[in-house]
Amino acid sequence: MNQDELTLIRKAFYDERRIIEELPDDQRRVDEGIYQGGSVYRTEDDELIDLEIQTRDYDIEDHVNYMEFAEQLYERHKKKVNVYVYCVPSVKVNVKLYEMLSDADFKIRIAQYKNNSFIDKMKFKIRG
């Protein structure tokens, strides 16, 4: 498991649950034509966390990709899916909040920090 990503989950999304495992590729793969997601972890309470690092402006297309991935993961595992999208400081978030109609149990959370924060430094450790 990537310790820098686990720290990002705790610090940016205030999620202190213990991470049990990172899902292997064969367990996180979804239908062809659907965005394949970021790093996916299983928590101690048997929920899934999909950690995304957003390096370009966040728009409705990205939002729909994350929704479709979450729905497919939910359908495959029948476990709640938490999509955590960390936006680097230069990213503009161009999505309005609205109700999502879905039978899948998931939520999407977005975090962004500016001005030399701990999370900025973590981003560079994770992605280079």
PyMOL commands that set and color helices and strands:
alter all, ss='L'
color gray80, all
select helices_A, chain A and resi 3-13+25-28+60-77+118-127
alter helices_A, ss='H'
color red, helices_A
select strands_A, chain A and resi 19-22+39-43+48-54+81-87+106-112
alter strands_A, ss='S'
color yellow, strands_A
deselect
rebuild
show_as cartoon
